[in-house]
Amino acid sequence: MSDVMLPKILILCTGNSCRSHLAEGILRAESRGRFEVVSAGSKPSGYVHPLAIRVMGEIGIDISAHQSKHMELFLADRIETVITVCGHADQVCPVYPGQLNRHHWPFEDPAHAVGTEEEKLAVFRRVRDEIRAVFTAYARGRQDEAAARG
């Protein structure tokens, strides 16, 4: 294993139960090991939403072992990039050691979806697909940037 530290990307939302885990799973898969991806919340719910786990499984990404964590857990870590996926997390986000970049890409919280299970699943799938489009483009941009540097 190399001694080179991978850039660490922290994805934040309020509850760390849905959006940040969707984004973490997608970005981790798309990064192909080029950076470390973690997620946390400003007020962690204590669980990963079962429908988030289910819709990620539908696209071949297993987030069933993910855990809801508080953003303060990472205050001593060298975080290269912070990405917030909800407004509240963006407002309360601290600056992390070594932080070079910060992005705010808000998404609807699928945990607030109402209706039948199928109606809720439709919201989770839509939000997953929106997150997938943004984070896949971000990962490809980072890869292009690295390739251009040589």
N, CA and C atoms as an extended XYZ file, in Angstrom:
450
Properties=species:S:1:pos:R:3:atomname:S:1:resname:S:1:resid:I:1 pbc="F F F"
N         0.847       -1.194        0.000 N   MET     1
C         0.000        0.000        0.000 CA  MET     1
C         0.883        1.245        0.000 C   MET     1
N         0.492        2.237       -0.707 N   SER     2
C         1.254        3.467       -0.832 CA  SER     2
C         1.133        4.318        0.429 C   SER     2
N         2.195        5.098        0.700 N   ASP     3
C         2.165        6.022        1.831 CA  ASP     3
C         1.499        7.337        1.458 C   ASP     3
N         1.131        7.495        0.201 N   VAL     4
C         0.501        8.725       -0.258 CA  VAL     4
C        -0.919        8.804        0.311 C   VAL     4
N        -1.208        9.944        0.956 N   MET     5
C        -2.554       10.135        1.494 CA  MET     5
C        -3.490       10.580        0.382 C   MET     5
N        -4.605        9.910        0.292 N   LEU     6
C        -5.607       10.297       -0.694 CA  LEU     6
C        -6.311       11.558       -0.223 C   LEU     6
N        -6.700       12.444       -1.138 N   PRO     7
C        -7.508       13.593       -0.745 CA  PRO     7
C        -8.806       13.080       -0.109 C   PRO     7
N        -9.206       13.688        1.011 N   LYS     8
C       -10.430       13.262        1.697 CA  LYS     8
C       -11.537       14.260        1.395 C   LYS     8
N       -12.670       13.718        0.955 N   ILE     9
C       -13.851       14.522        0.646 CA  ILE     9
C       -14.918       14.182        1.668 C   ILE     9
N       -15.433       15.208        2.330 N   LEU    10
C       -16.478       15.054        3.349 CA  LEU    10
C       -17.782       15.609        2.804 C   LEU    10
N       -18.818       14.768        2.798 N   ILE    11
C       -20.136       15.183        2.328 CA  ILE    11
C       -21.026       15.350        3.550 C   ILE    11
N       -21.623       16.537        3.682 N   LEU    12
C       -22.416       16.860        4.867 CA  LEU    12
C       -23.873       17.148        4.538 C   LEU    12
N       -24.747       16.682        5.415 N   CYS    13
C       -26.142       17.114        5.427 CA  CYS    13
C       -26.561       17.172        6.896 C   CYS    13
N       -27.801       17.449        7.154 N   THR    14
C       -28.236       17.596        8.539 CA  THR    14
C       -28.285       16.255        9.251 C   THR    14
N       -29.118       15.330        8.766 N   GLY    15
C       -29.355       14.084        9.488 CA  GLY    15
C       -28.406       12.952        9.173 C   GLY    15
N       -27.649       13.055        8.088 N   ASN    16
C       -26.746       11.988        7.644 CA  ASN    16
C       -27.480       10.649        7.611 C   ASN    16
N       -28.694       10.676        7.014 N   SER    17
C       -29.450        9.433        6.874 CA  SER    17
C       -29.772        9.111        5.420 C   SER    17
N       -29.795       10.105        4.543 N   CYS    18
C       -30.181        9.860        3.144 CA  CYS    18
C       -29.210       10.487        2.150 C   CYS    18
N       -29.363       11.804        1.939 N   ARG    19
C       -28.656       12.481        0.848 CA  ARG    19
C       -27.149       12.312        0.908 C   ARG    19
N       -26.576       12.519        2.075 N   SER    20
C       -25.118       12.422        2.176 CA  SER    20
C       -24.640       10.991        1.945 C   SER    20
N       -25.433       10.003        2.340 N   HIS    21
C       -25.047        8.610        2.090 CA  HIS    21
C       -25.215        8.235        0.623 C   HIS    21
N       -26.247        8.756       -0.023 N   LEU    22
C       -26.401        8.539       -1.463 CA  LEU    22
C       -25.184        9.109       -2.181 C   LEU    22
N       -24.827       10.343       -1.825 N   ALA    23
C       -23.692       11.008       -2.467 CA  ALA    23
C       -22.377       10.297       -2.150 C   ALA    23
N       -22.201        9.889       -0.902 N   GLU    24
C       -20.972        9.187       -0.514 CA  GLU    24
C       -20.810        7.897       -1.316 C   GLU    24
N       -21.869        7.113       -1.395 N   GLY    25
C       -21.792        5.851       -2.123 CA  GLY    25
C       -21.493        6.050       -3.596 C   GLY    25
N       -22.160        7.023       -4.200 N   ILE    26
C       -21.962        7.292       -5.626 CA  ILE    26
C       -20.562        7.831       -5.881 C   ILE    26
N       -20.129        8.804       -5.078 N   LEU    27
C       -18.808        9.389       -5.304 CA  LEU    27
C       -17.701        8.378       -5.034 C   LEU    27
N       -17.877        7.555       -4.025 N   ARG    28
C       -16.875        6.519       -3.747 CA  ARG    28
C       -16.755        5.575       -4.948 C   ARG    28
N       -17.890        5.174       -5.503 N   ALA    29
C       -17.865        4.270       -6.665 CA  ALA    29
C       -17.241        4.961       -7.879 C   ALA    29
N       -17.586        6.210       -8.100 N   GLU    30
C       -17.092        6.939       -9.273 CA  GLU    30
C       -15.634        7.351       -9.146 C   GLU    30
N       -15.133        7.485       -7.922 N   SER    31
C       -13.756        7.955       -7.718 CA  SER    31
C       -12.728        6.885       -8.047 C   SER    31
N       -13.168        5.629       -8.039 N   ARG    32
C       -12.281        4.504       -8.356 CA  ARG    32
C       -10.998        4.543       -7.521 C   ARG    32
N       -11.153        4.881       -6.230 N   GLY    33
C       -10.022        4.863       -5.308 CA  GLY    33
C        -9.100        6.062       -5.383 C   GLY    33
N        -9.473        7.090       -6.120 N   ARG    34
C        -8.603        8.262       -6.262 CA  ARG    34
C        -8.725        9.242       -5.099 C   ARG    34
N        -9.806        9.146       -4.352 N   PHE    35
C        -9.930        9.928       -3.128 CA  PHE    35
C       -10.760        9.168       -2.118 C   PHE    35
N       -10.589        9.561       -0.864 N   GLU    36
C       -11.362        8.962        0.225 CA  GLU    36
C       -12.636        9.776        0.384 C   GLU    36
N       -13.760        9.090        0.527 N   VAL    37
C       -15.047        9.769        0.638 CA  VAL    37
C       -15.724        9.342        1.932 C   VAL    37
N       -16.142       10.332        2.720 N   VAL    38
C       -16.870       10.073        3.961 CA  VAL    38
C       -18.055       11.034        4.018 C   VAL    38
N       -19.013       10.719        4.903 N   SER    39
C       -20.143       11.619        5.087 CA  SER    39
C       -20.453       11.757        6.564 C   SER    39
N       -21.156       12.842        6.889 N   ALA    40
C       -21.536       13.101        8.279 CA  ALA    40
C       -22.690       14.093        8.288 C   ALA    40
N       -23.204       14.354        9.489 N   GLY    41
C       -24.313       15.283        9.630 CA  GLY    41
C       -24.108       16.261       10.770 C   GLY    41
N       -24.811       17.390       10.686 N   SER    42
C       -24.753       18.376       11.761 CA  SER    42
C       -25.619       17.940       12.941 C   SER    42
N       -26.658       17.161       12.660 N   LYS    43
C       -27.527       16.583       13.690 CA  LYS    43
C       -27.848       15.157       13.252 C   LYS    43
N       -26.886       14.239       13.376 N   PRO    44
C       -27.073       12.897       12.818 CA  PRO    44
C       -28.285       12.178       13.396 C   PRO    44
N       -28.990       11.499       12.508 N   SER    45
C       -30.214       10.786       12.873 CA  SER    45
C       -29.938        9.507       13.647 C   SER    45
N       -28.741        8.963       13.478 N   GLY    46
C       -28.404        7.715       14.142 CA  GLY    46
C       -28.644        6.478       13.291 C   GLY    46
N       -29.121        6.676       12.057 N   TYR    47
C       -29.377        5.528       11.180 CA  TYR    47
C       -29.276        5.958        9.727 C   TYR    47
N       -29.109        4.980        8.850 N   VAL    48
C       -29.175        5.212        7.413 CA  VAL    48
C       -30.549        4.720        6.965 C   VAL    48
N       -31.272        5.573        6.281 N   HIS    49
C       -32.651        5.285        5.895 CA  HIS    49
C       -32.719        4.006        5.047 C   HIS    49
N       -33.604        3.084        5.401 N   PRO    50
C       -33.723        1.826        4.648 CA  PRO    50
C       -34.030        2.020        3.159 C   PRO    50
N       -34.791        3.047        2.820 N   LEU    51
C       -35.091        3.268        1.401 CA  LEU    51
C       -33.870        3.800        0.651 C   LEU    51
N       -32.984        4.510        1.343 N   ALA    52
C       -31.725        4.944        0.720 CA  ALA    52
C       -30.878        3.711        0.400 C   ALA    52
N       -30.796        2.795        1.341 N   ILE    53
C       -30.048        1.556        1.126 CA  ILE    53
C       -30.639        0.784       -0.049 C   ILE    53
N       -31.961        0.730       -0.095 N   ARG    54
C       -32.651       -0.023       -1.149 CA  ARG    54
C       -32.408        0.555       -2.543 C   ARG    54
N       -32.565        1.893       -2.691 N   VAL    55
C       -32.412        2.476       -4.028 CA  VAL    55
C       -30.961        2.468       -4.497 C   VAL    55
N       -30.023        2.490       -3.561 N   MET    56
C       -28.619        2.374       -3.958 CA  MET    56
C       -28.319        0.951       -4.419 C   MET    56
N       -28.913       -0.024       -3.752 N   GLY    57
C       -28.751       -1.415       -4.177 CA  GLY    57
C       -29.246       -1.628       -5.594 C   GLY    57
N       -30.277       -0.880       -5.975 N   GLU    58
C       -30.821       -0.989       -7.329 CA  GLU    58
C       -29.807       -0.591       -8.404 C   GLU    58
N       -28.831        0.246       -8.040 N   ILE    59
C       -27.807        0.652       -9.012 CA  ILE    59
C       -26.460       -0.009       -8.701 C   ILE    59
N       -26.504       -1.043       -7.866 N   GLY    60
C       -25.307       -1.834       -7.606 CA  GLY    60
C       -24.337       -1.264       -6.591 C   GLY    60
N       -24.801       -0.345       -5.748 N   ILE    61
C       -23.940        0.240       -4.715 CA  ILE    61
C       -24.509       -0.125       -3.352 C   ILE    61
N       -23.705       -0.799       -2.551 N   ASP    62
C       -24.135       -1.262       -1.228 CA  ASP    62
C       -23.710       -0.253       -0.160 C   ASP    62
N       -24.691        0.408        0.455 N   ILE    63
C       -24.389        1.334        1.553 CA  ILE    63
C       -24.944        0.798        2.876 C   ILE    63
N       -25.252       -0.493        2.916 N   SER    64
C       -25.880       -1.067        4.113 CA  SER    64
C       -24.974       -1.033        5.338 C   SER    64
N       -23.660       -0.923        5.144 N   ALA    65
C       -22.741       -0.860        6.287 CA  ALA    65
C       -22.439        0.580        6.710 C   ALA    65
N       -22.976        1.568        5.997 N   HIS    66
C       -22.753        2.969        6.365 CA  HIS    66
C       -23.378        3.249        7.727 C   HIS    66
N       -22.811        4.226        8.432 N   GLN    67
C       -23.348        4.643        9.724 CA  GLN    67
C       -23.531        6.150        9.738 C   GLN    67
N       -24.537        6.606       10.466 N   SER    68
C       -24.782        8.024       10.647 CA  SER    68
C       -23.757        8.565       11.642 C   SER    68
N       -23.045        9.637       11.256 N   LYS    69
C       -21.971       10.185       12.081 CA  LYS    69
C       -22.101       11.694       12.216 C   LYS    69
N       -21.543       12.249       13.288 N   HIS    70
C       -21.536       13.696       13.496 CA  HIS    70
C       -20.341       14.313       12.794 C   HIS    70
N       -20.545       15.504       12.221 N   MET    71
C       -19.478       16.168       11.477 CA  MET    71
C       -18.276       16.498       12.353 C   MET    71
N       -18.471       16.639       13.659 N   GLU    72
C       -17.357       16.947       14.553 CA  GLU    72
C       -16.358       15.798       14.641 C   GLU    72
N       -16.786       14.603       14.277 N   LEU    73
C       -15.898       13.440       14.274 CA  LEU    73
C       -14.683       13.662       13.366 C   LEU    73
N       -14.824       14.537       12.387 N   PHE    74
C       -13.777       14.746       11.384 CA  PHE    74
C       -12.995       16.049       11.584 C   PHE    74
N       -13.211       16.749       12.701 N   LEU    75
C       -12.549       18.044       12.913 CA  LEU    75
C       -11.026       17.952       12.957 C   LEU    75
N       -10.487       16.825       13.353 N   ALA    76
C        -9.029       16.669       13.411 CA  ALA    76
C        -8.454       16.106       12.110 C   ALA    76
N        -9.310       15.723       11.176 N   ASP    77
C        -8.862       15.137        9.915 CA  ASP    77
C        -8.486       16.224        8.902 C   ASP    77
N        -7.594       15.870        8.000 N   ARG    78
C        -7.270       16.769        6.891 CA  ARG    78
C        -8.300       16.539        5.791 C   ARG    78
N        -9.263       17.425        5.732 N   ILE    79
C       -10.343       17.341        4.748 CA  ILE    79
C       -10.001       18.277        3.602 C   ILE    79
N        -9.809       17.724        2.419 N   GLU    80
C        -9.462       18.547        1.265 CA  GLU    80
C       -10.682       19.296        0.726 C   GLU    80
N       -11.824       18.609        0.669 N   THR    81
C       -13.032       19.188        0.086 CA  THR    81
C       -14.238       18.863        0.949 C   THR    81
N       -15.059       19.877        1.205 N   VAL    82
C       -16.332       19.691        1.901 CA  VAL    82
C       -17.435       19.995        0.898 C   VAL    82
N       -18.398       19.074        0.830 N   ILE    83
C       -19.554       19.273       -0.041 CA  ILE    83
C       -20.795       19.162        0.824 C   ILE    83
N       -21.582       20.236        0.882 N   THR    84
C       -22.834       20.193        1.625 CA  THR    84
C       -23.972       19.937        0.647 C   THR    84
N       -24.919       19.085        1.081 N   VAL    85
C       -26.031       18.720        0.204 CA  VAL    85
C       -27.377       19.183        0.762 C   VAL    85
N       -27.329       20.049        1.799 N   CYS    86
C       -28.555       20.681        2.300 CA  CYS    86
C       -28.200       22.035        2.890 C   CYS    86
N       -29.168       22.920        2.948 N   GLY    87
C       -28.938       24.288        3.392 CA  GLY    87
C       -28.489       24.410        4.833 C   GLY    87
N       -29.077       23.636        5.733 N   HIS    88
C       -28.714       23.749        7.143 CA  HIS    88
C       -27.255       23.360        7.362 C   HIS    88
N       -26.823       22.276        6.780 N   ALA    89
C       -25.428       21.851        6.935 CA  ALA    89
C       -24.488       22.910        6.374 C   ALA    89
N       -24.874       23.550        5.293 N   ASP    90
C       -24.038       24.592        4.692 CA  ASP    90
C       -23.871       25.755        5.666 C   ASP    90
N       -24.927       26.100        6.382 N   GLN    91
C       -24.890       27.223        7.314 CA  GLN    91
C       -24.032       26.950        8.539 C   GLN    91
N       -24.014       25.713        9.022 N   VAL    92
C       -23.304       25.400       10.265 CA  VAL    92
C       -21.965       24.717       10.043 C   VAL    92
N       -21.557       24.548        8.807 N   CYS    93
C       -20.342       23.809        8.485 CA  CYS    93
C       -19.098       24.543        8.969 C   CYS    93
N       -18.256       23.860        9.763 N   PRO    94
C       -16.988       24.471       10.175 CA  PRO    94
C       -15.965       24.380        9.047 C   PRO    94
N       -14.829       25.022        9.230 N   VAL    95
C       -13.709       24.868        8.306 CA  VAL    95
C       -12.828       23.767        8.878 C   VAL    95
N       -12.453       22.829        8.055 N   TYR    96
C       -11.662       21.674        8.474 CA  TYR    96
C       -10.184       21.895        8.169 C   TYR    96
N        -9.289       21.263        8.943 N   PRO    97
C        -7.854       21.404        8.683 CA  PRO    97
C        -7.507       20.970        7.261 C   PRO    97
N        -6.739       21.793        6.577 N   GLY    98
C        -6.305       21.462        5.232 CA  GLY    98
C        -7.346       21.676        4.158 C   GLY    98
N        -8.512       22.194        4.535 N   GLN    99
C        -9.602       22.336        3.562 CA  GLN    99
C        -9.227       23.313        2.462 C   GLN    99
N        -9.329       22.846        1.224 N   LEU   100
C        -9.030       23.670        0.064 CA  LEU   100
C       -10.283       24.088       -0.691 C   LEU   100
N       -11.311       23.223       -0.657 N   ASN   101
C       -12.498       23.451       -1.484 CA  ASN   101
C       -13.765       23.281       -0.658 C   ASN   101
N       -14.782       24.021       -1.070 N   ARG   102
C       -16.095       23.849       -0.468 CA  ARG   102
C       -17.139       24.067       -1.556 C   ARG   102
N       -18.076       23.111       -1.626 N   HIS   103
C       -19.159       23.194       -2.602 CA  HIS   103
C       -20.477       23.021       -1.869 C   HIS   103
N       -21.494       23.683       -2.365 N   HIS   104
C       -22.843       23.516       -1.807 CA  HIS   104
C       -23.775       23.142       -2.942 C   HIS   104
N       -24.209       21.883       -2.914 N   TRP   105
C       -25.136       21.371       -3.919 CA  TRP   105
C       -26.345       20.815       -3.190 C   TRP   105
N       -27.391       21.635       -2.991 N   PRO   106
C       -28.553       21.174       -2.211 CA  PRO   106
C       -29.483       20.261       -3.011 C   PRO   106
N       -30.015       19.275       -2.305 N   PHE   107
C       -30.982       18.341       -2.884 CA  PHE   107
C       -32.156       18.212       -1.925 C   PHE   107
N       -33.321       17.907       -2.485 N   GLU   108
C       -34.505       17.642       -1.675 CA  GLU   108
C       -34.220       16.462       -0.738 C   GLU   108
N       -34.777       16.526        0.476 N   ASP   109
C       -34.594       15.433        1.436 CA  ASP   109
C       -35.660       14.372        1.196 C   ASP   109
N       -35.270       13.196        0.663 N   PRO   110
C       -36.272       12.164        0.401 CA  PRO   110
C       -36.874       11.571        1.672 C   PRO   110
N       -36.231       11.782        2.813 N   ALA   111
C       -36.775       11.271        4.076 CA  ALA   111
C       -38.116       11.913        4.406 C   ALA   111
N       -38.398       13.062        3.799 N   HIS   112
C       -39.665       13.748        4.041 CA  HIS   112
C       -40.764       13.355        3.051 C   HIS   112
N       -40.463       12.407        2.186 N   ALA   113
C       -41.463       11.955        1.203 CA  ALA   113
C       -42.649       11.326        1.918 C   ALA   113
N       -43.831       11.571        1.377 N   VAL   114
C       -45.061       11.010        1.951 CA  VAL   114
C       -45.768       10.165        0.895 C   VAL   114
N       -46.691        9.340        1.374 N   GLY   115
C       -47.468        8.505        0.465 CA  GLY   115
C       -47.191        7.043        0.694 C   GLY   115
N       -47.518        6.268       -0.308 N   THR   116
C       -47.300        4.826       -0.236 CA  THR   116
C       -45.801        4.541       -0.329 C   THR   116
N       -45.411        3.317       -0.076 N   GLU   117
C       -43.993        2.959       -0.194 CA  GLU   117
C       -43.504        3.197       -1.611 C   GLU   117
N       -44.322        2.875       -2.611 N   GLU   118
C       -43.917        3.104       -4.006 CA  GLU   118
C       -43.745        4.592       -4.297 C   GLU   118
N       -44.621        5.434       -3.741 N   GLU   119
C       -44.494        6.882       -3.938 CA  GLU   119
C       -43.220        7.400       -3.260 C   GLU   119
N       -42.922        6.896       -2.078 N   LYS   120
C       -41.686        7.287       -1.381 CA  LYS   120
C       -40.463        6.809       -2.160 C   LYS   120
N       -40.534        5.573       -2.650 N   LEU   121
C       -39.426        5.040       -3.444 CA  LEU   121
C       -39.178        5.892       -4.691 C   LEU   121
N       -40.250        6.382       -5.300 N   ALA   122
C       -40.100        7.226       -6.488 CA  ALA   122
C       -39.318        8.495       -6.150 C   ALA   122
N       -39.574        9.075       -4.978 N   VAL   123
C       -38.835       10.273       -4.550 CA  VAL   123
C       -37.377        9.916       -4.284 C   VAL   123
N       -37.138        8.819       -3.579 N   PHE   124
C       -35.765        8.385       -3.309 CA  PHE   124
C       -35.005        8.139       -4.610 C   PHE   124
N       -35.664        7.502       -5.570 N   ARG   125
C       -35.003        7.226       -6.853 CA  ARG   125
C       -34.690        8.518       -7.608 C   ARG   125
N       -35.624        9.456       -7.597 N   ARG   126
C       -35.397       10.731       -8.290 CA  ARG   126
C       -34.229       11.482       -7.661 C   ARG   126
N       -34.214       11.588       -6.331 N   VAL   127
C       -33.131       12.288       -5.647 CA  VAL   127
C       -31.803       11.556       -5.866 C   VAL   127
N       -31.827       10.228       -5.791 N   ARG   128
C       -30.615        9.438       -6.062 CA  ARG   128
C       -30.077        9.766       -7.449 C   ARG   128
N       -30.962        9.811       -8.448 N   ASP   129
C       -30.537       10.068       -9.821 CA  ASP   129
C       -30.013       11.489       -9.991 C   ASP   129
N       -30.606       12.458       -9.281 N   GLU   130
C       -30.110       13.837       -9.316 CA  GLU   130
C       -28.717       13.905       -8.691 C   GLU   130
N       -28.552       13.257       -7.551 N   ILE   131
C       -27.252       13.220       -6.875 CA  ILE   131
C       -26.236       12.495       -7.756 C   ILE   131
N       -26.658       11.418       -8.374 N   ARG   132
C       -25.759       10.633       -9.234 CA  ARG   132
C       -25.243       11.485      -10.387 C   ARG   132
N       -26.111       12.263      -11.007 N   ALA   133
C       -25.692       13.105      -12.134 CA  ALA   133
C       -24.643       14.122      -11.691 C   ALA   133
N       -24.875       14.788      -10.566 N   VAL   134
C       -23.961       15.826      -10.090 CA  VAL   134
C       -22.630       15.229       -9.634 C   VAL   134
N       -22.695       14.165       -8.836 N   PHE   135
C       -21.464       13.610       -8.273 CA  PHE   135
C       -20.655       12.803       -9.291 C   PHE   135
N       -21.307       12.240      -10.279 N   THR   136
C       -20.578       11.575      -11.360 CA  THR   136
C       -19.823       12.621      -12.180 C   THR   136
N       -20.481       13.733      -12.481 N   ALA   137
C       -19.821       14.810      -13.222 CA  ALA   137
C       -18.650       15.373      -12.413 C   ALA   137
N       -18.837       15.523      -11.104 N   TYR   138
C       -17.761       16.021      -10.247 CA  TYR   138
C       -16.564       15.067      -10.268 C   TYR   138
N       -16.823       13.771      -10.115 N   ALA   139
C       -15.737       12.784      -10.113 CA  ALA   139
C       -14.990       12.802      -11.442 C   ALA   139
N       -15.718       12.899      -12.539 N   ARG   140
C       -15.074       12.933      -13.857 CA  ARG   140
C       -14.249       14.202      -14.034 C   ARG   140
N       -14.762       15.306      -13.514 N   GLY   141
C       -14.000       16.556      -13.569 CA  GLY   141
C       -12.704       16.462      -12.786 C   GLY   141
N       -12.772       15.848      -11.618 N   ARG   142
C       -11.554       15.667      -10.803 CA  ARG   142
C       -10.561       14.760      -11.530 C   ARG   142
N       -11.061       13.711      -12.165 N   GLN   143
C       -10.187       12.787      -12.892 CA  GLN   143
C        -9.545       13.489      -14.091 C   GLN   143
N       -10.325       14.299      -14.810 N   ASP   144
C        -9.785       15.054      -15.947 CA  ASP   144
C        -8.711       16.032      -15.481 C   ASP   144
N        -8.982       16.685      -14.354 N   GLU   145
C        -8.035       17.642      -13.775 CA  GLU   145
C        -6.715       16.938      -13.426 C   GLU   145
N        -6.804       15.774      -12.806 N   ALA   146
C        -5.612       15.017      -12.429 CA  ALA   146
C        -4.846       14.559      -13.671 C   ALA   146
N        -5.565       14.137      -14.700 N   ALA   147
C        -4.917       13.694      -15.936 CA  ALA   147
C        -4.201       14.861      -16.620 C   ALA   147
N        -4.775       16.036      -16.561 N   ALA   148
C        -4.175       17.199      -17.196 CA  ALA   148
C        -2.878       17.621      -16.483 C   ALA   148
N        -2.815       17.358      -15.182 N   ARG   149
C        -1.599       17.681      -14.409 CA  ARG   149
C        -0.501       16.669      -14.676 C   ARG   149
N        -0.879       15.509      -15.215 N   GLY   150
C         0.112       14.504      -15.546 CA  GLY   150
C         0.193       13.476      -14.512 C   GLY   150
